[in-house]
Amino acid sequence: MTDKRHVIIIDDEPNLRLLLERILSLEGYEVKSFETAEEGINSIENNFFHVALIDVILPDINGIQLTKMIKERSPETEIIVMTAFASIRDGIEAMRNGAYDYIEKGKDEDEIILKVRQAFDKASLKTRINQLQSKVDKKFSFSSITGKAKSISAAIELAKKVADTNTTVLLLGETGTGKELFAQAIHEAGRRKDKAFIAINCSSIPKDLQESELFGYVKGAFTGAVKDKKGFFEAASGGTIFLDEIGDMSIETQSKLLRVLETSTFTKVGDTKNTHVDVRVISATNKDLKAEIEKGSFKNDLFYRLNTFTIELPSLRERKDDIELLINNFINNYNEKLKKSISKANPDFIAKLKEYTFPGNIRELKNIIERAMILCSESELTVEDLPEEIFEIKSAGADHSESLKEIEKQHILKVYSENNHNKTITSEKLGIGSVTLYRKLKEFGAG
């Protein structure tokens, strides 16, 4: 595709072709013209044209058939059929085959210019939409998941195999390992890709509101319910719902979710009738659900429904060889976002990050690279651009007698203290969610 405005003219009258070329060239269009449909089609197969002006009667094929052939080869091209007064019906028939409009030969220049401009605007909009869709597809496809380590490659292969099914998927892994990115990729590679993908973080919804938020309610169900409200499940019908941090879902809501998985129905809060939904459920957690079952905070039956197909995502500590790949990927992304032209990270920068434990995993690495690129005034990232805590925290292999859990605790408490016990700033620095930070601080007795 190009920023120029391209028009093709297919007409067997030399004088008319020359006239149209002159008119449209003066309007700033790049124009090519041909005498036969065969010549025009050959050019369309090798070039993109925003607008095609074609005669309804050509020596080798009629404009109605040509319209169909052009649309098959270049769906984004808008076609204007030129007709004599006696063949207006052919113009209408061509529109049924996909032509944008028709125009009678002999009309003044202004009308020709107007119709071509309108057709160009429509073609440009379609092109832009397709480009944006292509970017979205790429962003959320499996190709967007960076990594060559065996552990991440195995997870991707499993996800690809389950994508084009309706099977319930459970994603396991630490915070920041890319569970939502995997869920989105599974959705985009599946049969529901053209329908909604709705991601919900269960830990971000207060437990007493989870049921009404997920399944909706009817007017009068409780104080403040002044009208009916759809829940996330109904909004996702036909598509996919991603339930992140499902280990933080209330027992009452778990019961309703179990019913949806078993019967594809639920009852809205305050309603007396069932609502049917067709939703694929992908869930994720960084908790040990079997331990939660033992504690009585997670339903055994629900676990086995969610656990139909499980994919475990490795921590960044388990795929250190991918760190350089991820750094380069983030540099490319942030160069565009930050209007920078940083070429690479130097070897010392990469080596230092490979020593680091990454309690926040890929999300934390991403934040570190963004911060480093903001600070960097050279053409490559250096260790001077790294935050202090990278140097002060012990590496994963520095003391084998100290567990990774203890290293994580040490790091989180240090960053928490350095930021004056501000949980919001601490969670941003660590690259972990605020709810996860609250839970970890509580575990460490610092909540």
Stockholm file with secondary structure:
# STOCKHOLM 1.0

chainA/1-447         MTDKRHVIIIDDEPNLRLLLERILSLEGYEVKSFETAEEGINSIENNFFHVALIDVILPDINGIQLTKMIKERSPETEIIVMTAFASIRDGIEAMRNGAYDYIEKGKDEDEIILKVRQAFDKASLKTRINQLQSKVDKKFSFSSITGKAKSISAAIELAKKVADTNTTVLLLGETGTGKELFAQAIHEAGRRKDKAFIAINCSSIPKDLQESELFGYVKGAFTGAVKDKKGFFEAASGGTIFLDEIGDMSIETQSKLLRVLETSTFTKVGDTKNTHVDVRVISATNKDLKAEIEKGSFKNDLFYRLNTFTIELPSLRERKDDIELLINNFINNYNEKLKKSISKANPDFIAKLKEYTFPGNIRELKNIIERAMILCSESELTVEDLPEEIFEIKSAGADHSESLKEIEKQHILKVYSENNHNKTITSEKLGIGSVTLYRKLKEFGAG
#=GR chainA/1-447 SS CCSSCEEEEECSCHHHHHHHHHHHHHTTCEEEEESSHHHHHHHHHHSCCSEEEEESBCSSSBHHHHHHHHHHHCTTCEEEEEECGGGHHHHHHHHHTTCSEEEETTCCHHHHHHHHHHHHHHHHHHHHHHHHHHHHHHHTSGGGSCCCSHHHHHHHHHHHHHHTSCCCEEEECCTTSCHHHHHHHHHHTSTTTTSCEEEEEGGGSCTTTHHHHHHCBCTTSSTTCCSCBCCHHHHTTTSEEEEETGGGSCHHHHHHHHHHHHHSEEECBTCSSEEECCCEEEEEESSCHHHHHHHTSSCHHHHHHHTTEEEECCCGGGGGGGHHHHHHHHHHHHHHHHTCCCCEECHHHHHHHHHCCCTTHHHHHHHHHHHHHHHCCSSEECGGGSCHHHHHSCCTTTCTTSCHHHHHHHHHHHHHHHTTTCHHHHHHHHTCCHHHHHHHHHHTTCC
#=GC SS_cons         CCSSCEEEEECSCHHHHHHHHHHHHHTTCEEEEESSHHHHHHHHHHSCCSEEEEESBCSSSBHHHHHHHHHHHCTTCEEEEEECGGGHHHHHHHHHTTCSEEEETTCCHHHHHHHHHHHHHHHHHHHHHHHHHHHHHHHTSGGGSCCCSHHHHHHHHHHHHHHTSCCCEEEECCTTSCHHHHHHHHHHTSTTTTSCEEEEEGGGSCTTTHHHHHHCBCTTSSTTCCSCBCCHHHHTTTSEEEEETGGGSCHHHHHHHHHHHHHSEEECBTCSSEEECCCEEEEEESSCHHHHHHHTSSCHHHHHHHTTEEEECCCGGGGGGGHHHHHHHHHHHHHHHHTCCCCEECHHHHHHHHHCCCTTHHHHHHHHHHHHHHHCCSSEECGGGSCHHHHHSCCTTTCTTSCHHHHHHHHHHHHHHHTTTCHHHHHHHHTCCHHHHHHHHHHTTCC
//
